[in-house]
Amino acid sequence: MTFKTPVDETDRAALCVLVAAVRREPGCLEYHAHLHAEDTTRVLFYERWENQAALDIHGKSAALTGFRAAMADRFVGPSELNFWRRLV
């Protein structure tokens, strides 16, 4: 996720609320927001879910859709999604 300007305290507070809410969602194993070390407009979410069904429900959750709607004017374009599998 890329913000139009560096992440500020208001953004950080909204991210904290989102992370706390998502961690309570059924099937959430891990959910973390990371700020890029050099480009502070970029935030990466690391997520682990019990299964695809839990992830699908999360994608439509009130916490996530509410965050996106409330913060939409802060983002540069849509978020990029990447899916990974544990190798070792």
Buried (B, 14 or more C-beta within 10 A) or exposed (E): BBBEEEBEEEBEEBBEBBBEBBEEBEBBEEBEBEBEEEEBBBBEBEBBBEEEEBBEBBEEBEBBEBBBEEBEEBBEEEEEEEEEEEEE
